[in-house]
């Protein structure tokens, strides 16, 4: 299951952090990050932590150091910003060792600044625990790409994978069908968009869904919301799905 998630879900989350999310102390929009946090019920903890260690925290540390190094920096505002970010992370993530190390590094930055050591080259930040255990070098990333190069690589990969997207979708759909079948449910194809109706054996009612990049989206009013396969099946069984 981990390999399926790594191949289908993680690239989408990486793309969200690189292209749809930015850290802006003046006007912060946390919506993309909240969307990523919602995947914790489906993603193994180590994958979610690794994602944040490699895609979120390097940028967060750079902004923190630049702020600390700026002339006339207001340390009270910076402490408040640090505290708000730390409390923003859900308890299940705050308890992860990798996340603890990243926030501790930020605290070390602030203590260094208060001692008159801010400015110049940014101190080293802790690399992802998973990479350290595997003996992979860290810095710009395991592949050595800059953020711009990495973003372009994502776009190229997406174009290249478009040719095989349909076969991947079928593979993931087979997994959805197996999970639904285990709870006496069925998947009924719909016309138009690659939609399907997940319903109980009798086919009455059901939950309208579609699959994109290996992720199940369900209809909630006028919005499509990502959920785990198990959650989608549970909604059908409890009668929450409506046509």
C-alpha positions as semicolon CSV with decimal commas, in nm:
position;residue;x (nm);y (nm);z (nm)
1;X;0,000;0,000;0,000
2;X;0,289;0,237;0,081
3;X;0,426;0,195;-0,271
4;X;0,087;0,281;-0,421
5;X;0,063;0,597;-0,211
6;X;0,421;0,695;-0,292
7;X;0,353;0,655;-0,663
8;X;0,015;0,825;-0,679
9;X;-0,061;1,051;-0,382
10;X;0,277;1,191;-0,276
11;X;0,360;1,355;-0,613
12;X;0,031;1,547;-0,590
13;X;0,114;1,666;-0,238
14;X;0,466;1,767;-0,341
15;X;0,323;1,964;-0,630
16;X;0,079;2,138;-0,396
17;X;0,355;2,253;-0,161
18;X;0,586;2,366;-0,442
19;X;0,339;2,537;-0,671
20;X;0,027;2,624;-0,469
21;X;0,168;2,716;-0,129
22;X;0,398;2,992;-0,007
23;X;0,507;3,116;0,335
24;X;0,419;3,480;0,379
25;X;0,436;3,626;0,731
26;X;0,239;3,932;0,616
27;X;-0,059;3,742;0,470
28;X;-0,043;3,369;0,525
29;X;-0,278;3,132;0,341
30;X;-0,266;2,790;0,506
31;X;-0,540;2,629;0,296
32;X;-0,307;2,406;0,087
33;X;-0,127;2,289;0,399
34;X;-0,453;2,207;0,575
35;X;-0,553;2,002;0,271
36;X;-0,228;1,806;0,305
37;X;-0,283;1,750;0,677
38;X;-0,617;1,588;0,594
39;X;-0,428;1,301;0,433
40;X;-0,289;1,184;0,768
41;X;-0,565;0,923;0,799
42;X;-0,448;0,758;0,478
43;X;-0,075;0,836;0,457
44;X;0,166;0,654;0,690
45;X;0,316;0,899;0,939
46;X;0,671;0,865;0,811
47;X;0,567;0,964;0,458
48;X;0,384;1,277;0,573
49;X;0,675;1,378;0,800
50;X;0,923;1,320;0,517
51;X;0,713;1,539;0,287
52;X;0,715;1,826;0,538
53;X;1,086;1,784;0,617
54;X;1,183;1,810;0,250
55;X;0,925;2,051;0,106
56;X;0,800;2,277;0,387
57;X;1,070;2,325;0,647
58;X;1,366;2,423;0,423
59;X;1,163;2,721;0,298
60;X;1,033;2,796;0,647
61;X;1,386;2,804;0,788
62;X;1,513;3,033;0,512
63;X;1,234;3,284;0,576
64;X;1,290;3,270;0,951
65;X;1,665;3,333;0,913
66;X;1,612;3,616;0,664
67;X;1,366;3,780;0,904
68;X;1,600;3,740;1,200
69;X;1,887;3,888;0,994
70;X;1,692;4,190;0,869
71;X;1,777;4,532;1,021
72;X;1,539;4,631;1,298
73;X;1,382;4,286;1,320
74;X;1,108;4,275;1,583
75;X;1,191;3,967;1,787
76;X;0,854;3,968;1,962
77;X;0,677;3,940;1,626
78;X;0,912;3,664;1,519
79;X;0,853;3,467;1,839
80;X;0,478;3,504;1,787
81;X;0,514;3,386;1,426
82;X;0,719;3,084;1,538
83;X;0,470;2,997;1,812
84;X;0,171;3,027;1,581
85;X;0,331;2,793;1,327
86;X;0,421;2,538;1,591
87;X;0,070;2,539;1,737
88;X;-0,077;2,521;1,385
89;X;0,069;2,171;1,344
90;X;-0,174;1,906;1,475
91;X;-0,068;1,711;1,789
92;X;-0,005;1,393;1,590
93;X;0,259;1,578;1,387
94;X;0,406;1,768;1,681
95;X;0,475;1,429;1,841
96;X;0,687;1,313;1,544
97;X;1,063;1,322;1,606
98;X;1,137;1,475;1,266
99;X;0,896;1,763;1,322
100;X;1,034;1,823;1,672
101;X;1,386;1,855;1,530
102;X;1,278;2,107;1,269
103;X;1,107;2,335;1,519
104;X;1,401;2,300;1,759
105;X;1,630;2,419;1,481
106;X;1,407;2,724;1,437
107;X;1,427;2,791;1,811
108;X;1,806;2,764;1,793
109;X;1,803;3,025;1,515
110;X;1,609;3,265;1,737
111;X;1,836;3,207;2,037
112;X;2,137;3,271;1,817
113;X;1,983;3,596;1,693
114;X;1,914;3,712;2,049
115;X;2,282;3,651;2,123
116;X;2,379;3,877;1,833
117;X;2,462;3,595;1,594
118;X;2,204;3,658;1,320
119;X;2,313;3,758;0,972
120;X;2,543;3,604;0,717
121;X;2,521;3,242;0,609
122;X;2,225;3,054;0,749
123;X;2,322;2,780;0,996
124;X;2,269;2,422;0,881
125;X;1,924;2,277;0,933
126;X;1,846;1,916;1,022
127;X;1,790;1,693;0,722
128;X;1,503;1,446;0,693
129;X;1,541;1,153;0,929
130;X;1,442;0,909;0,655
131;X;1,722;1,035;0,428
132;X;1,980;1,022;0,705
133;X;1,895;0,662;0,785
134;X;1,922;0,575;0,418
135;X;2,257;0,750;0,386
136;X;2,134;0,997;0,123
137;X;2,282;1,344;0,107
138;X;2,060;1,641;0,187
139;X;2,067;2,008;0,099
140;X;1,866;2,128;-0,194
141;X;1,708;1,784;-0,194
142;X;1,807;1,424;-0,252
143;X;1,826;1,498;-0,627
144;X;2,025;1,822;-0,584
145;X;1,769;2,037;-0,766
146;X;1,680;2,396;-0,690
147;X;1,315;2,476;-0,619
148;X;1,262;2,611;-0,972
149;X;1,426;2,305;-1,130
150;X;1,226;2,075;-0,906
151;X;0,901;2,249;-1,003
152;X;0,984;2,213;-1,371
153;X;1,070;1,847;-1,318
154;X;0,726;1,793;-1,163
155;X;0,563;1,947;-1,468
156;X;0,772;1,730;-1,700
157;X;0,693;1,418;-1,500
158;X;0,324;1,502;-1,510
159;X;0,332;1,536;-1,891
160;X;0,525;1,213;-1,925
161;X;0,294;1,024;-1,693
162;X;-0,015;1,147;-1,876
163;X;0,035;0,871;-2,134
164;X;0,004;0,603;-1,866
165;X;-0,249;0,779;-1,642
166;X;-0,544;0,577;-1,769
167;X;-0,380;0,243;-1,693
168;X;-0,281;0,366;-1,347
169;X;-0,638;0,481;-1,290
170;X;-0,767;0,136;-1,380
171;X;-0,519;-0,022;-1,137
172;X;-0,626;0,208;-0,853
173;X;-0,989;0,160;-0,942
174;X;-0,943;-0,215;-0,907
175;X;-0,819;-0,149;-0,556
176;X;-1,127;0,067;-0,488
177;X;-1,351;-0,209;-0,617
178;X;-1,185;-0,468;-0,393
179;X;-1,232;-0,250;-0,084
180;X;-1,594;-0,179;-0,175
181;X;-1,663;-0,546;-0,245
182;X;-1,532;-0,643;0,099
183;X;-1,813;-0,430;0,249
184;X;-2,079;-0,565;0,010
185;X;-2,051;-0,257;-0,210
186;X;-2,025;-0,212;-0,585
187;X;-1,873;0,045;-0,821
188;X;-2,097;0,155;-1,107
189;X;-1,945;0,350;-1,402
190;X;-2,106;0,686;-1,487
191;X;-2,104;0,886;-1,808
192;X;-1,897;1,200;-1,877
193;X;-1,605;1,264;-1,638
194;X;-1,436;0,945;-1,512
195;X;-1,708;0,922;-1,248
196;X;-1,835;0,618;-1,070
197;X;-2,109;0,554;-0,819
198;X;-2,008;0,359;-0,509
199;X;-2,319;0,190;-0,373
200;X;-2,422;-0,103;-0,157
201;X;-2,501;-0,434;-0,320
202;X;-2,858;-0,335;-0,400
203;X;-2,743;-0,028;-0,593
204;X;-2,979;0,209;-0,410
205;X;-2,845;0,559;-0,338
206;X;-2,469;0,568;-0,330
207;X;-2,174;0,806;-0,332
208;X;-2,066;0,986;-0,650
209;X;-1,687;0,975;-0,687
210;X;-1,408;1,015;-0,937
211;X;-1,040;0,916;-0,943
212;X;-0,761;1,155;-1,039
213;X;-0,388;1,088;-0,998
214;X;-0,471;0,787;-0,783
215;X;-0,684;0,988;-0,541
216;X;-1,055;0,934;-0,472
217;X;-1,265;1,252;-0,470
218;X;-1,625;1,251;-0,346
219;X;-1,899;1,501;-0,413
220;X;-1,992;1,731;-0,124
221;X;-2,241;1,983;-0,255
222;X;-2,063;2,179;-0,528
223;X;-1,717;2,070;-0,417
224;X;-1,506;1,759;-0,472
225;X;-1,322;1,653;-0,157
226;X;-1,033;1,397;-0,136
227;X;-1,098;1,105;0,099
228;X;-0,948;0,765;0,165
229;X;-1,105;0,465;-0,004
230;X;-1,204;0,326;0,335
231;X;-1,379;0,653;0,431
232;X;-1,572;0,655;0,103
233;X;-1,692;0,298;0,160
234;X;-1,783;0,382;0,521
235;X;-1,998;0,672;0,401
236;X;-2,187;0,439;0,167
237;X;-2,240;0,178;0,439
238;X;-2,370;0,444;0,680
239;X;-2,603;0,582;0,416
240;X;-2,432;0,923;0,387
241;X;-2,379;0,893;0,014
242;X;-2,648;1,049;-0,200
243;X;-2,690;1,059;-0,575
